[in-house]
Amino acid sequence: MLSNKEFMIVGGVDLNAIELPEGQPVVPDDIAVVLYNEALPVRAVLAKYSRLVFEAGQVLDIDDSKLADYETKLEIASYADDILLACSALFLHQAIKDVQDREKYEATHLARRLYSWLESADKQSYVPNIEITAETIQKYKGEIEEWRMKLR
């Protein structure tokens, strides 16, 4: 039986020894909900792509440059204070990353991964009371990048 200490060793790396830097950004829920809702149409695109890959039995080429705007919005929303909202945004963000890195996967594996991410991303149902500007997006994107630099 693994002790708590042994359980935290993954691939030879002791996860207990990793220290996260202070100052992880937190995006207010109202902003995160707006960004999540604006990015939600990508869910249908990802679902359709996943179905096509599964049916074709091969990884299909796709112009993933159109996913970049959704990716940014979901990345920022994944830093929401509300954990369910943050997880939903993170799951859709990861699905986009898998499509961008599609050459790493076999068709059935990619389709299963995408279905799993989409299934895990619950729709959030509360309505925000805020207007998002490009400056707001840049502000939080900058804070997230700054915090990630501390991780390295």
Buried (B, 14 or more C-beta within 10 A) or exposed (E): EEEEEEEBEEEEEEEEEEEEEEEEBEBBBBBBBBBBBBBBEBBEBBBEBBEBBBEEEEBEEBEBEEBEEBBBBBBBBBBBEBEEBBBBBBBBBBBBBBBBEBEEBEBEEBBBBBBBBBEBBEEBEEEBEEEBEEEBBEBBBEBBEEBEEEEE
